[in-house]
């Protein structure tokens, strides 16, 4: 199976470098595909508006499968704020000092977030295999991509190695028979 994972296009919060997790903001007006994205018969999409709008731009004719587990992290009290607004907040400094390892105050912890994203990815891949889609796409969030690839790409660099800009992502492959038998790996991973 061939899979493409794409981060949604740019929002105002992205421009302002805000922590945009659960905030359901739209894309900036006038955005379009900047290059040829791989085709897909089915598309798994986060239910947040920025992903839904990006999926419609990139894959208007493909079947869309909404998956709540693919949403971005809940940044808690840091939601919709940027560094300048948070730099004097002791909770923010504590979170930075932990290397992002402690949960966001009032939000989600990294382990729970990654486990949720991995579960959603596995569920959608299983459904695509069952429904006979040899080529699929995921239009999701940067954190979602990092969580999934950190788990299945077997790369030593870790979570942040998989960071991408808006509208960018990765193409990859998986062996459907191995996946169904529980041997879950992504191979031939390339940046778009």
C-alpha positions in Angstrom: 0.0 0.0 0.0 1.2 3.5 -0.8 0.4 6.2 1.7 0.9 9.9 1.7 0.7 12.0 4.9 0.3 15.7 4.4 0.1 18.6 6.9 -2.7 21.0 6.3 -2.2 24.3 4.6 -1.4 27.5 6.4 -3.8 29.2 8.9 -3.5 32.6 10.6 -2.4 30.9 13.8 0.4 29.2 11.9 1.5 32.6 10.5 1.6 34.0 14.1 3.4 30.9 15.4 0.7 30.1 17.9 0.1 26.7 19.5 -3.0 25.7 17.4 -4.3 22.3 18.5 -8.0 22.2 19.3 -8.7 25.7 17.9 -10.8 25.0 14.8 -9.6 27.8 12.5 -9.9 27.9 8.7 -7.2 28.1 6.1 -5.9 31.4 5.0 -7.8 32.5 1.8 -6.5 31.6 -1.7 -4.3 28.6 -0.9 -3.8 25.9 -3.5 -1.6 22.9 -4.1 2.0 24.1 -4.6 3.1 20.9 -6.4 1.7 17.7 -7.6 0.6 15.5 -4.6 0.4 11.8 -5.1 -3.1 10.5 -6.1 -5.2 8.7 -3.5 -8.4 6.7 -3.7 -9.3 7.3 -0.1 -8.3 10.1 2.3 -8.2 9.9 6.1 -8.8 13.4 7.5 -8.7 15.1 10.9 -12.1 16.6 11.7 -10.7 20.0 12.2 -11.6 22.6 9.6 -8.0 23.3 8.4 -7.6 19.6 7.5 -11.0 19.2 6.0 -10.4 22.3 3.7 -7.0 21.1 2.7 -8.3 17.6 1.8 -11.0 19.2 -0.3 -8.4 21.2 -2.2 -6.0 18.3 -2.8 -8.4 15.4 -3.2 -11.9 16.8 -4.2 -13.0 13.5 -5.8 -11.6 11.0 -3.3 -13.6 9.4 -0.5 -13.0 11.2 2.8 -12.9 9.3 6.1 -13.1 11.5 9.1 -11.0 10.2 12.1 -11.1 12.1 15.4 -8.1 10.3 16.7 -6.0 12.1 14.1 -6.6 15.6 15.6 -3.7 17.7 16.8 -2.6 17.8 20.4 -4.6 19.6 23.0 -2.2 22.3 24.1 -4.4 23.2 27.2 -3.7 26.6 28.6 -1.1 27.3 25.9 -3.7 26.9 23.2 -3.8 29.8 20.7 -0.9 31.6 22.3 2.6 32.1 21.0 6.0 32.3 22.6 5.9 36.0 23.3 2.6 35.6 25.2 3.9 32.6 27.1 7.6 33.3 27.8 6.9 34.7 31.3 4.4 32.0 32.3 6.0 29.7 34.9 4.0 26.7 33.6 5.3 27.3 30.1 8.9 27.5 31.4 8.4 24.3 33.4 7.1 22.6 30.2 10.0 23.9 28.2 12.5 22.8 30.8 11.0 19.3 30.7 11.8 19.1 26.9 8.1 18.8 26.3 7.9 15.6 28.3 5.3 16.8 30.9 1.7 17.2 29.8 0.5 20.6 28.7 -1.2 22.2 31.7 -5.0 21.5 31.2 -4.2 19.7 28.0 -2.8 16.4 26.7 0.4 14.7 27.5 2.8 13.6 24.8 2.4 9.9 25.4 -1.4 10.0 25.3 -1.3 12.2 22.2 1.0 9.9 20.3 -0.9 6.8 21.4 -4.2 8.4 20.1 -2.6 9.3 16.8 -1.1 5.8 16.3 -4.4 4.2 17.1 -6.2 6.4 14.6 -3.6 5.7 11.9 -3.8 1.9 12.5 -7.6 2.0 12.4 -7.7 3.9 9.1 -5.0 1.7 7.5 -6.9 -1.4 8.5 -10.1 0.1 7.0 -8.3 1.0 3.8 -6.8 -2.5 3.5 -10.2 -4.1 4.2 -11.9 -1.8 1.6 -9.2 -2.6 -1.0 -7.5 0.8 -1.4 -3.9 0.3 -2.6 -3.2 4.1 -2.5 -4.4 6.4 0.3 -3.6 9.8 1.9 -3.9 11.3 5.3 -4.5 15.0 5.6 -3.6 15.8 9.2 -1.5 18.0 11.5 2.2 18.3 12.0 2.1 16.6 15.4 0.0 13.7 14.0 2.6 13.1 11.3 5.5 13.2 13.8 3.7 10.8 16.2 2.9 8.2 13.5 6.3 8.2 11.8 8.1 8.2 15.1 6.3 5.0 15.9 6.4 3.1 12.6 9.4 4.4 10.6 12.0 2.8 12.9 14.3 5.9 12.6 16.7 6.7 15.3 16.3 10.5 15.1 13.1 10.6 17.0 9.8 12.6 17.0 11.0 16.0 15.8 12.9 14.5 12.9 9.6 14.2 11.1 8.6 17.8 11.4 7.2 19.4 8.2 5.9 22.8 7.1 2.3 23.4 6.1 1.4 21.6 2.9 4.4 19.3 3.1 4.5 15.7 4.2 5.8 12.2 3.4 5.1 9.4 1.0 5.7 5.8 2.2 4.8 2.2 1.7 3.7 -0.7 3.9 3.2 -4.4 3.2 -0.5 -5.1 3.7 0.0 -8.8 4.6 2.6 -8.0 7.2 0.5 -5.1 8.6 -2.5 -7.4 9.0 -0.3 -10.0 10.7 0.9 -7.4 13.3 4.3 -6.6 11.7 3.8 -2.9 11.3 6.4 -0.9 9.6 6.5 2.0 7.1 9.2 1.8 4.4 10.5 3.8 1.5 9.7 7.0 3.3 10.4 10.2 1.3 9.7 13.8 1.9 7.3 15.4 -0.5 
